[in-house]
Amino acid sequence: MGEYTDEKTLLRIHICEDDRYGDKALSEALVDLFNREGYAEATVLKGIAGFGAQTGQRRDAPSERSHRLPVVVEVISCRARIDWIMPRICGMMGNGMITQGTVKVARRFVKSKQPGYQRVAAVAANSTVFGTC
């Protein structure tokens, strides 16, 4: 484990859990896309509450069960790879929002059992996000 100061691009795709692409959940289709294209890792985060212009307020409370809970798909890669795949992502989207930001990779961890696999923690502003590069 060592100091690692490379800058990467963090892509966040904000959607709802019931958004679809073909016969799959959109979040699953996005993860499949990143996997097929050789990205190191993509992470799907499911929210317990949120609101949006198109969906209104929603939460995962017994009295207010919603199938429109927020989901965020995250991937960290170099700017060129994010720019390259962006038109394909946009073609899959119906509703939602995509954000990008630059993150500084603070540490990287390499597991010797899986050659080539690197897990890193990247620091963006005051929060820590996990991904790979």
C-alpha positions in Angstrom: 0.0 0.0 0.0 1.5 3.3 -0.9 0.7 6.9 -1.6 -1.1 7.2 -5.0 -1.8 10.7 -6.4 -3.4 10.0 -9.7 -6.5 12.0 -10.7 -9.5 10.1 -12.1 -13.0 11.0 -13.1 -15.9 9.9 -11.0 -19.1 9.3 -12.9 -22.4 9.0 -11.0 -25.6 8.0 -12.8 -28.7 8.9 -10.7 -31.7 6.8 -11.6 -34.7 5.0 -10.0 -34.6 1.3 -9.1 -37.5 0.4 -11.5 -36.0 2.2 -14.5 -35.5 -0.4 -17.3 -33.3 -0.9 -20.4 -34.8 -3.6 -22.5 -35.7 -6.5 -20.3 -33.2 -5.6 -17.5 -33.1 -3.1 -14.7 -31.2 -0.1 -16.0 -28.7 -0.3 -13.1 -27.9 -4.0 -14.1 -27.6 -3.0 -17.8 -25.2 -0.3 -16.9 -23.0 -2.6 -14.8 -23.1 -5.1 -17.7 -21.9 -2.4 -20.1 -19.0 -1.3 -17.8 -18.0 -5.0 -17.4 -18.2 -5.8 -21.1 -16.1 -2.7 -21.9 -13.4 -3.7 -19.4 -13.8 -1.1 -16.7 -12.3 -2.3 -13.4 -15.4 -1.9 -11.3 -18.8 -0.3 -11.1 -20.9 0.0 -7.9 -24.6 0.3 -7.5 -25.8 2.2 -4.4 -29.5 1.9 -3.4 -31.0 4.9 -1.5 -33.6 4.6 1.2 -35.1 7.9 0.4 -35.0 10.8 -2.1 -36.9 13.1 -4.3 -36.7 14.4 -7.8 -38.4 16.7 -10.3 -40.0 13.8 -12.1 -40.6 11.4 -9.2 -41.6 13.5 -6.2 -40.6 12.3 -2.8 -40.1 8.6 -2.1 -38.8 6.5 0.7 -38.5 2.9 1.9 -40.8 3.2 4.9 -43.5 0.6 5.5 -46.3 3.2 5.2 -44.9 4.6 2.0 -43.3 1.7 0.0 -42.1 3.0 -3.3 -40.7 1.2 -6.3 -39.1 4.4 -7.4 -36.3 4.5 -4.8 -33.1 6.3 -5.9 -30.2 4.3 -7.3 -26.7 5.6 -8.1 -24.3 3.8 -10.3 -20.7 4.9 -9.8 -17.6 4.2 -11.8 -14.1 5.7 -11.6 -11.8 5.8 -14.6 -9.7 8.1 -16.6 -11.4 11.1 -18.3 -10.9 9.7 -21.8 -12.7 6.4 -21.0 -15.6 8.2 -19.3 -15.9 10.6 -22.3 -15.8 7.6 -24.7 -18.6 5.7 -23.0 -20.9 8.6 -22.2 -22.9 8.6 -25.5 -23.7 4.9 -24.9 -24.9 5.7 -21.4 -27.0 8.6 -22.6 -28.6 6.3 -25.1 -29.7 3.9 -22.4 -31.3 6.6 -20.1 -34.9 7.6 -20.0 -35.0 9.8 -16.9 -32.2 10.6 -14.5 -29.1 12.7 -14.1 -25.4 12.1 -14.7 -22.7 13.9 -12.8 -19.0 13.9 -13.2 -16.2 15.1 -11.0 -12.5 14.8 -10.6 -11.3 12.7 -7.7 -7.8 12.2 -6.3 -6.9 8.6 -5.6 -5.6 8.6 -2.1 -4.5 5.0 -1.7 -4.5 1.9 -3.7 -4.6 -1.7 -2.5 -3.5 -4.6 -4.6 -4.6 -8.2 -3.7 -1.9 -10.7 -4.7 -4.6 -13.4 -5.2 -6.0 -11.6 -8.2 -3.3 -10.3 -10.5 -4.1 -7.0 -12.1 -6.9 -6.2 -9.6 -6.5 -2.9 -7.8 -8.9 -1.5 -5.2 -8.5 2.2 -4.4 -10.0 4.8 -2.1 -10.5 8.1 -3.8 -11.1 11.3 -2.0 -13.5 13.8 -3.5 -14.1 17.1 -1.6 -14.9 16.0 2.0 -16.2 12.5 1.2 -14.5 9.2 0.4 -15.7 7.0 -2.4 -14.5 3.6 -3.3 -13.7 2.4 -6.8 -10.9 1.1 -9.0 -8.6 2.4 -11.7 
